[in-house]
Amino acid sequence: MKTSIYYFTGTGNSLKIAKDLKQALPGARLIQICKQNMNIQADITSDKIGFVFPVYYRGLPHMVRDFIKNLKINPQTYFFAIANYGGYAAISFLQINELLKEKNTYLAAHFGIPMPGNMWFMYYPHPKKDFTDRTNLQRKKTKEIAQQIKVKTEIELAPFSTYEKEQNIYDAFVPDQMDADFWVQENCNGCGICAKICPAENIKMENSKPVWQHQCQYCLGCIHWCPKESIEFKEDSLAKERYHNPAIQCFEVMPSNHII
């Protein structure tokens, strides 16, 4: 009985959750949702399929949305989703359920895990203690979630009273137009880590400097993993501490290490 866990990650939170979930679910496999894996067109053999992702602008990262939309599946599969967020899951689970309904199935269970946020355009980073509390609690919550997945617990989606408002916010999210606001400080050493960790392959190195190609997912991995902290977004990131999940190493988020 195979479990497939599809995850999207920028700063490592979703990967950490997915790794802990895999450890608790014998036989589970991890598949990164990234540009090179967008050619996965079908998964009809898994007994359980899960999606692990951060919430962007009240909903799904566009790459996650498009991946699910294009995936051919067995309607009898047990589907679950785990959202991690600085605020709340908003309409992300409803979006997945709508995509699955188009495939004659539904989202059987959904779970949320608060994690440190990294999108400064929406809010300042949480206090350090809050970061620590959230990362420490994550593993316990993931283990509890795994036990429910093992027995195929079903959790009904509740009505969302502000759905239209949240959908409008999501519709305004156009990430491929937002990377024009990235820029690089003079201390950039041309290491290319930003290009290597980008799930959308949106960064090319030209003259030893990153150049964004307007296919951004806005995961902010390039900012947070830069060893020189030389990448900025507008003025929002100046003099602000960077964040990536403390249990995840840089090479682990590189899509080249997770191609099916």
C-alpha positions in Angstrom: 0.0 0.0 0.0 1.9 3.0 -1.3 1.7 6.6 0.1 2.9 9.4 -2.1 3.7 12.8 -0.5 4.0 15.7 -2.9 5.5 18.7 -1.3 6.4 22.3 -2.4 9.1 24.1 -0.4 11.1 27.3 -0.5 12.6 27.7 2.9 12.3 24.1 4.1 9.1 24.1 6.2 7.1 21.8 3.9 10.1 19.6 3.4 10.6 19.1 7.2 6.9 18.2 7.6 7.1 15.8 4.6 10.2 14.1 6.0 8.7 13.7 9.4 5.5 12.3 7.8 7.5 9.9 5.7 9.2 8.6 8.8 5.9 7.9 10.5 4.3 6.3 7.4 6.3 3.2 6.4 6.7 2.9 2.7 5.9 6.5 1.9 7.8 8.3 -0.8 8.5 12.0 -1.2 8.2 13.9 -4.4 9.1 17.6 -4.7 6.8 19.7 -6.7 9.2 21.7 -8.9 9.6 22.6 -12.5 11.3 19.4 -13.6 8.7 17.2 -11.8 5.8 19.0 -13.5 6.1 16.4 -16.2 4.6 13.8 -13.7 1.2 13.3 -15.4 -0.3 10.4 -13.4 -0.3 8.7 -10.0 -2.9 5.9 -10.2 -1.1 3.3 -8.1 -0.9 5.0 -4.7 -3.3 4.0 -1.9 -2.8 7.4 -0.3 -1.8 10.8 -1.8 -0.9 13.8 0.2 0.0 17.4 -0.6 2.2 19.4 1.7 2.6 23.1 1.0 2.8 26.7 2.3 -0.1 29.0 2.0 0.5 31.9 -0.4 -1.9 34.9 -0.5 -4.7 32.9 1.2 -4.3 29.9 -1.2 -2.2 27.4 -3.0 1.2 28.2 -4.6 0.5 28.3 -8.3 2.8 25.4 -9.0 1.0 23.2 -6.5 -2.4 24.2 -8.0 -1.2 23.4 -11.5 0.5 20.2 -10.5 -2.8 18.9 -8.9 -4.8 20.1 -11.9 -2.7 18.2 -14.4 -2.3 15.0 -12.3 -4.3 11.9 -13.5 -5.4 10.0 -10.4 -7.5 7.0 -9.2 -10.7 8.4 -7.7 -10.6 5.7 -5.1 -7.4 7.0 -3.6 -7.4 8.6 -0.1 -6.3 12.2 -0.5 -5.0 14.4 2.3 -3.4 17.8 2.5 -1.2 19.6 5.1 -0.9 23.3 4.9 1.7 25.3 6.8 1.3 29.0 7.3 2.2 32.1 9.3 -1.5 33.0 9.6 -4.0 30.3 8.6 -4.9 27.9 5.8 -7.6 30.2 4.3 -9.1 28.7 1.1 -6.2 26.4 0.2 -8.0 23.2 1.2 -11.2 24.2 -0.6 -9.1 24.9 -3.8 -7.7 21.3 -3.6 -11.1 19.9 -3.1 -12.4 21.7 -6.1 -9.5 20.4 -8.2 -10.2 16.9 -7.0 -13.9 17.2 -7.7 -13.1 17.7 -11.3 -11.5 14.3 -11.2 -14.6 12.7 -9.5 -13.1 12.5 -6.1 -12.5 14.7 -3.0 -10.1 15.8 -0.3 -10.7 13.3 2.5 -8.7 15.0 5.2 -6.9 18.3 5.8 -4.5 19.5 8.5 -2.8 22.8 9.3 0.5 23.4 11.0 1.5 27.0 12.1 5.1 27.6 11.0 7.4 30.7 10.9 6.4 33.0 8.1 8.8 34.6 5.7 6.7 37.0 3.5 7.6 40.4 4.7 5.3 42.2 2.3 2.4 40.9 4.4 3.8 41.0 7.9 7.0 41.3 9.8 8.6 38.1 11.0 7.2 36.7 14.2 9.2 37.1 17.4 12.1 34.7 17.8 10.3 32.7 20.6 7.3 32.3 18.3 9.6 30.9 15.6 11.1 28.4 18.1 7.8 27.4 19.5 6.3 26.7 16.1 9.3 24.7 14.9 9.4 22.7 18.1 5.6 21.9 18.0 5.7 20.9 14.3 7.1 17.4 14.8 4.6 16.5 17.5 1.7 17.8 15.3 3.0 15.9 12.3 3.2 12.6 14.2 -0.4 13.1 15.3 -1.4 13.8 11.7 0.4 10.7 10.6 -1.7 8.5 12.9 -4.9 9.9 11.4 -3.6 9.3 7.9 -2.7 5.7 8.7 -6.4 4.9 9.5 -7.7 7.1 6.6 -9.5 9.5 8.9 -11.9 11.7 7.1 -12.3 15.4 8.0 -15.1 17.3 6.4 -14.4 20.7 5.0 -16.3 23.5 6.8 -18.0 26.3 4.9 -15.8 29.4 4.6 -17.8 32.6 5.2 -15.3 35.0 3.6 -14.5 32.8 0.6 -15.1 35.5 -2.0 -12.9 38.0 -0.1 -10.1 35.5 0.2 -10.5 34.4 -3.5 -10.1 38.1 -4.5 -6.9 38.3 -2.6 -5.6 35.1 -4.2 -6.6 36.3 -7.7 -4.4 39.4 -7.1 -1.4 37.2 -6.5 0.6 37.2 -9.8 4.0 35.9 -8.7 5.7 35.8 -12.1 5.4 39.6 -12.2 6.8 40.1 -8.7 10.4 39.1 -9.3 11.2 42.4 -10.9 11.5 43.7 -7.4 14.4 41.4 -6.4 17.8 43.0 -6.5 21.3 42.2 -5.3 23.7 43.8 -3.0 27.4 44.3 -4.0 28.5 41.6 -1.6 27.0 38.9 -3.8 29.9 36.3 -4.5 28.2 34.6 -7.5 27.9 31.2 -5.7 24.7 30.4 -7.6 22.9 28.8 -4.6 19.9 31.0 -5.4 19.6 29.4 -8.9 20.2 25.9 -7.6 17.4 26.0 -4.9 14.7 27.7 -7.1 11.8 25.3 -7.6 10.8 27.2 -10.7 14.3 27.4 -12.3 13.6 31.1 -12.4 17.1 32.3 -11.8 20.0 32.3 -14.3 23.5 33.4 -13.4 24.8 36.1 -15.8 28.2 37.6 -15.1 28.2 35.8 -11.8 25.0 37.6 -10.7 21.4 36.2 -10.4 18.9 37.4 -13.0 15.2 36.5 -12.5 13.3 35.2 -15.5 9.7 36.2 -14.6 8.6 32.6 -13.8 8.7 33.2 -10.1 6.6 31.3 -7.5 7.5 33.8 -4.8 8.8 31.1 -2.4 11.5 33.6 -1.2 14.0 30.7 -1.1 16.6 32.8 -2.9 16.5 35.5 -0.3 16.6 33.2 2.7 19.2 30.7 1.5 21.7 33.3 0.2 24.8 32.7 2.3 25.8 36.4 2.0 22.3 37.7 2.6 22.8 39.8 -0.5 19.4 39.3 -2.2 16.7 41.8 -1.4 13.1 42.4 -2.2 12.2 46.1 -2.6 13.2 47.7 0.7 11.2 45.1 2.7 14.0 42.7 3.5 16.7 45.3 4.3 18.3 44.7 7.7 15.9 41.8 8.5 17.0 38.4 9.7 16.7 35.6 7.1 14.9 32.4 7.8 15.0 28.8 6.7 13.9 25.7 8.7 16.7 25.0 11.2 16.4 21.2 10.6 16.8 21.5 6.8 20.1 21.9 5.0 20.4 23.9 1.8 21.2 20.9 -0.5 18.0 19.2 0.6 15.7 21.8 -1.1 17.6 21.7 -4.4 15.3 20.3 -7.0 18.2 18.5 -8.8 18.3 16.1 -5.8 14.6 15.2 -6.1 13.8 14.6 -9.7 11.6 11.6 -10.5 
